[in-house]
Amino acid sequence: MAEKREGEVIADENESKKKKQTRVWMDGCFDMVHFGHANALRQGKMMGDYLIAGVHSDEEISKHKGPPVFNERERYKMVRAIKWVDEIVEDAPYITQIETLDKYNCDFCVHGDDITVSADGKDTYHIVKTSGRYKECKRTQGVSTTDLVGRMLLATKSHFQHDDNVDKGTVEQIAQDKSAKSPWTGTCHFLATTQKIIQFSNGREPNPSDKIVYVAGAFDLFHVGLLDFLEKVSQQGDFVIVGIHTDQAVNRYKGRNYPIMNLHERVLCVLACKYVSEVVIGAPYEVTADLMDHFKVDLVCHGKTPIMPCADGSDPYAVPKSRGKFRVIDSGNELTTMMIVERIIKHRLEYEERNKKKEVKEAKIMAALSNGGDK
């Protein structure tokens, strides 16, 4: 074999550097996966070529933080379905280790600019920070798992409607996440911008040959039951459009304090799902002929849950049914948003205690930082 010249060797090395893939590690509890988690993962993916998400086990979370709302199998599945995630690692260590980064050939670890502490009050990222293999992304203001738990315990509509009758003392006790609070109600008033929606959007239009499938609903507290439904829906066609109902429409057919998440929040949660191609913001409750014709819908799907009539008593799916374009999809998963809320109510004291402990540990770290100490 002919020996390579010096110039050729240098060229090969340069080509090898160009081809080197930057692998990013992000880990977390990812409990009640929401658009804040998705936005962090989106930012992490932008820092490299391949994103690996490490998800902590129930045992690890209970040891360091308190009981998770979703079990580990649910959380693994939810994170795997976020469109910016290339791979997940189950049962990732709570305190991020250099050995973990090396095992998965990751160049560095990324985390939000909020504080995460272990059971003994230490910064869970202190090891990778010391080694210089840590980068930060911006935390999404206005949402957290703690805040969502607080909303469910609060049982009011104040997360999207101003309510002067809300007991502010109760809010302070339940929703402990200060950065996620409205100064009036203590709950979230997140407002999406066009930029944020563009960042979450796929940005592609359907091809002329694509079979377009339409579904509509509340999609509140985006959970594994909704995920399984959308996965089955995606198997019915090539381009999935999800209509998200307004807060008022959802409250009409669900009652109580629903929706837990406002319209903008629900839109971003659904957009982050890899099975979704497009979202209609504030979709009409009735699937009309105009809607089907405008989006060139080939099939309208609905889950096995009961369909509530329109305000005038008519069937909201009368048009697709009359066209022979309506299908009921069995997701194989009976989990509902109401069941998630019931989990929270059942374990109310445990979650309140978890939130209080989290706040105390974070306050200690902030005090140490202000005094020039280490995390």
N, C-alpha and C positions, 0 to 999 in steps of 0.2 A: 504493500500500500504506500502510495506517495506521501511523503512527509508534508504536513501543512506549513505554509509560510507564516511568518510573524504577523503580517497584515490580516491573513485569513483567521488566525487564532483570535486576534483582537475583535474582528468582526463577529465571530461566533459568540464571544463573551458578551458583546454588546446586545446581540440578538437574544441571548439567554436572559439578560437583565430586562429587556423589553417584555419578554414573555412571562416573567415572574409574576405570579398572581399574589396580590395583597389580600391576606386572609384576616378577617376581623372577628374578634370574640366579643359577645355581649351576653351577660347572664342576669338572672333575676328570678323573682317568684312568679311574675306574670299572672297574678291572681286577678280574676275578673277582667280578662284581657280587654283593654279599651284603646281608644285612639291615641292616648298618651304613650302607651307602650309601643303602638305601631309607629308613631312619629319618631320615637327614640331609635327604633330599629331601622327606620327609613334613613335617618341621619347617619347611623352606623354604617349602613350599606354604602352610602355616598363616600365614605372614607376609604373604601377598598373595593375589591372585586368580588369577594365571596364572604358571606356573612354566616357565622355559626352562632346560634342562640343556645346558651346553656340554661336549662330550666331546673330549679331546685325541687327536691322531693318534698312530700308532705312532712316527713320526719325532720328534715333540715329546717324547714320554715317554722314548724311548731317549736323547735328548740331555740331558734334565734329571735323569732318575731311574734309567734302566736299562731293559732289555727287558721289555715287558708280557707277561703269560701269555696273555691273549686278544688276538687281533688287532683292529684298529679296526672292521672290519665286524661282528664278533661283539659288541664293546662298544657300538657304536651301536644295534644291535638290542635288546640287553639293557636298556639305559637307556630306550629308547623304550617298552618293555613295562611299566615300573614305573608303577603306577596313579596316582601323584601328579604325573607329568610330563606337561605339556601339549604340549611341543615340544622337540626337541633340535636343537642346532647342531653339525654335524660339524666336525672339525679346528679346535676352539677354541684360541686362543693359551694357552700354558702360564702366562704371566704375565698376569693379568687386566687389561684395558685399559678406560679410560673410553670410548674410541671404540666398543668392543664393546657396552658397556651402552647407549650412545646409539643404535647401529645397530639394536638390537632393542627399543628403547623401554623398557628396564628401569630401574626406579627405584633399585634397589640390588642388591648382590651378597651372597649368604649363603654362609658356609663354617663348618665345624666349628671347635671351639676347640683343635684340634691344630695342629701346625706343618707348613707346606708350603713347601719351598724350591726355588729354581731351581738350575741347574748351577753358578752362581757363589756359591751360598750365601745369596741374598737371599730375603726373604719374598715369595712370589709374589703377595701381595695388598697390597703396600705402596702401590701407586698408588691403588687404590680406598679404602684406609683413610685416606690423606692427604686425599682429596677428600670424605670423609664419606659415602661411598656403600657402606658395608660393615656387615654385621650378622653376628653369630655365632649358631650353634646348638650344642647339646650333642653332643659326639662320643659314639657308642655304645660303652661300655666292653666289653671282652671279645672283640672281633673286629676284624680288619684283614686286608688282602690279604697283608701280610707274615707275619702269624700263620698264615694258612691254608697259605701256601707252606711255612712251617716245619713244620707238621703232616705234610704230605705227604713232606717230606724226612726227617722223624724216623721215620716208618713204625712207629708204635706205636699202641695204642688208648688212650693216656693222656689224650686230649682228652675222653673221657667216663668213663674208669675210672682210679682212682688206682693207680699202678704203682710200687712201691718199687724196682724193678729198672732203671728208666730212668736212663740216663747223663745226669746233670744238666749235665755239662760240654758234651756234645753239644747239648743243648737250648739252652744259652746261646749257642752258636756259630750255631745255625740260626735260632731264633725270636727276632729282635732287638727286637720291639715290646714294650717293658717293660710298658706299660699293659694289654696283653692277656694277661699271664702269670699262671698259677696259681703260688703260692709253692712248690708241691710238685713239679710236673712241668714247669713252664715253658710249658704249653699252655693252651688256653682252657677255662674252666669256666663258660661263660655260662649263666645261668638266666633264663628268661623269666618275667615277672610277668603277672598277669591284666590289669593296666593296659596293658602293652605289646601284648598280644594284642588287646585291645579297640581300641587305636589303629590296628593294622594291619588289623583286620577291616572288611569292607564293612558289616556290621551289618544286612543285609537277609535276609529269608527268601524262599524261592521262592514265586511266585504259583501259585495252583491250576492254572493252565493251562500252567505251565512244564514243559518236558521236562528231567528231571534226569539228568545224566550223572555216573557215578562212575569214578574211576581211583585206583589205589593204587600205592605204590612207595617207594623210598628218597628220591628227589629230593635226592641229595647233591651238594654243590658246584653249586648251581643254575646251569646253563649253557645255551647257546643251543640245544643239542640237545633238552633238556627243554622249553625255551620253545617251540620249533617244534612239539613234540608236543602241548603244552597248547593252542596256538593251533588246531591241527587238531581237537582234542577239543572245544574251545568251539564249533566249527562244527556239532557233532553235536546240540547241544541249547541250552537257555536258561540252565541253572544247573549249574555245574561244581563237584562236590565232590571234593576230593583227600584220599585217605587216606594219612597218613604213617606208615610202619612204625617200630617201636621200634628203638633201637640194636642190641639183641640179635638181633632178627629179621633186620635188614640184615646183621649180621655172619655170621649163619648161612648166608644164601644168597650173600653176596658174598665172605666170608672176608677174608684178609689183615688190613689195619688199617682196614677200612671199618666204619661210615661215618666219613668225615673230619670231618663236622659232626654235632654231637649233635642229638637229636630237636627240642629247642626252637629251635635255630638253623635247622634245615631247615623247620620250621613257618613261621617268620617270613619266610624267603626265598620260600616258595610263596605266602603270603598277600599279599606285595607285588606279585604278578603280576596284571595287569589281566584276565587270562583266567580267574582263579579266583574262585569265589563263596564257598566255604566249605572248611574243612579239618577232617579228623578226626584228632585228635592221638593217636598210638599206635594206629593202626588195626590190626585183626586181619589176619594174613596171608591167611587164607581169607575170601573174599567169601561170607558166609553168607546164608541166607534171612532171618534176623532183621535183618541189616544192610540188605539190600535193601528189606525191608518198612518198617523204621524210617524210612529216608530217602526212601522212595517212589521208588526208583531205576528209571528207564525203560531205561537202557542202561549197560553196563559196558564200558569200553575198556581196551585194553592195547597197548603198542608192539610192534614186530617182534622185540624182544629175547626170548631163550628164557625160558620160565616154569619156575622151579624148583618141584618138588613140595613139598607141606607136609611137616612132620616125619614124618608117618605114611605118606608116599608118595602121598597123594591129590592130585587136581587142585584147586588153590585156586579155580579159576573154574568148577567143576563146576555150581554152582547157576545162575549167570547163563547158562551154555551150555544147560542143560536147559530154561530158560525162553525161550530164543531171544532173549536180551538181551545177547549178548556180541559185541564187534566188535574186530578188530585194526586199529589205525591206523598208517599209514605216514607218519611225520613228514617224510620226505624228507631227513632229516639223520642221519648215522651217528655223530655225535660222542657219546661216552660219558664218564662220570666217569673211568673207567680211562684213557682217552686223555688227559684233562687231567692226571692224575697222571704219566703217561709223559712229557708235555711238561716237567713240572717236573724229573723225574729226569734227563732228557736234558740239560737246561740248568742242572743243579744249581750248578755253580761260578759261573755268571753271576748267578744269583739270590742266592747267598750274598754275592757281592761287592757287588751292588746294595744288599742290606740293611745291610751294614757301612758303606757310603758314606752311606746315609740316616741312620744313627745318628750318625755323626761330624758331619754338617752340622747336625743337630738339636741336638747337644750344644753346638756353637759358638754357636748362636742363644740357647739357654737361658742360657749363660754370659754373653752380652752383655746379656740382659734382666736378669739378676740383678745386673749391674753398672750398671744404669740406661741401657743403650744401646738403640738402635733395632734392630728385626728386620732 
